[in-house]
Amino acid sequence: MKKLSYLSCLFMFLFFLGCSTSGYYIKDGYSDGQKAYERKNYSLSIKSFQQYLKKNPDSLMSELALYYLGSSYKNIGKKNKAIETYKKLISKYKSSSWVNWAKKDLQKLK
């Protein structure tokens, strides 16, 4: 429950931060991916985050999109894709707070 609360608060912070610095992620799939993830429509979430990451590989929200992409894969049972995505997040964003979450999820997948 604490993880969900923390994630929700962090998402809101990043959402408003992103709105103030750039409108890209709203039209390029991030918000669609987030909404789909919240509704547990992981297939749509995966498509949306993939689209977002393809168009915005180095944006402010890319590390968060990678985390949710990995989590979406995990939630539909695509273990190898989840592991691959979490490892990409860990290697690309070494100092991100999302790395800790990805490492915890990786441990659960092994």
N, C-alpha and C positions, 0 to 999 in steps of 0.2 A: 504494500500500500504506500509506503514512504517513497519507493522508487517511482511509482506512478505520479505521486504528488510532485516530486522533484522534477520529473520529466515534463509534467504539465507546466510548471512554473518556468522552467528553463525554455520550453518551447515558446511560451508567451513572450518572454524577454527577447528571445532571438527573432521572433516574428515581428515585434515592434522595432527592434533594431534594424532588421532587414527592410522594413517599410520606410524607415527614415533614410537609409543609405541607398536603397535600390529597389525598384519595383519588379526586377527580373523574375524572381522566384515565384511570384503570384501567377504570372501568365505562362511560365515555362514548366509547370508541373509540380512544384513543391507543395503548394497548398492542396492541390488535388490528391497528391500522395498522402499527405498528413490526414486529410479528411477520410480517405479510404482506409487508412491504417486504423483510425479511431473507430470506424464502423466494422473493423475486422474483415474488410474486403481486401485481403492481402494480394490477390492477383492484380487488382487495379492499382494498389499501392506500389507494387513492384514496377508495373509499366510506367506509372507517373514519376517515380523516383529515378528510374533509368533514363527517361526522357529529360528530366531536369539535369541530371548529372552529365548527360551527353552535351547539352547546351551550355551548362555552367560548371565545368569541371573544377574550377578554382574559386567559386563564389564563397561568400560568408556562410552559406547554409549547406555547402557540400559535405562537410563532415557529419552533420546531423542527418542529411539525406542518406549518406552511406550507412549510418547506424540503423536507421529505420528500414533501409533496403535489406540489410543483413537480418534484422529482426523479422521482417516480412517473410524472407526465405525460411527462417527457422520455424515460423508459425505455420507454414504449409508443409513442413517436413523435408524441405530441400536442404539437408544438412551440409552437403559439400558446397553449395552456392553460398550458404550463410557463412561458413568458415572462410571461404575465399573473400567474401565482401568484408567481413570483420578484419581479416588480415590486411586487406587494402587500406582500410581506415587506420589501422594501427601503424602501418609503415608510412603512410602519407601525412598523417597528422599526429606525430609522436607526442606533442605537448598538449593535445586536446583532452578535455575532461571526458569526452566520449570514448576515448581509448580505454579508460577504466571499465566502462560499461561493456564495451566490446570484449575485453579480456574476460570479464565475468561470464558473459554469454558463451564465449569460446570454451571455457572450462566446463560448462554445463553440456555442451555438445560433444565433448570427448568421452 
